[in-house]
Amino acid sequence: MQVPILKFKKNNPVLQIKMVTPEDLTDIKKVRLFYLGKDSLWTRNSNPVQFGADEIPSGSITFKGNQRLDTGKNFFWLAYKLADNANLYHKIDAGCN
């Protein structure tokens, strides 16, 4: 999926990450967004940079921060930290609009 990101703009309203609410929101301890630059895959050689602060799951999450973008494609990864008592039968999903 390709999502356009506008350079030199204060905000990028074209990037919206939709989190499908799990059966129990308490399954998620925190949500993080990472910038990987030109690397589309997260490997042991990747150098991810956390974008914004850890967020507590809720109906709407906004990651605030600044990230200089390279020319061409830039990649971000969304990561969930599960609670210790998370029900592994519950489904957690996200996507970009």
Buried (B, 14 or more C-beta within 10 A) or exposed (E): EEEEBEEEEEEBEEBEBEBEBBEEBEBBBBBBBBBBBEBEEEEEEBEBEEBBEEBEBEEEBEBEEEBEBEEEEBBBBBBBEBBEEBEEEEEBEEEEE
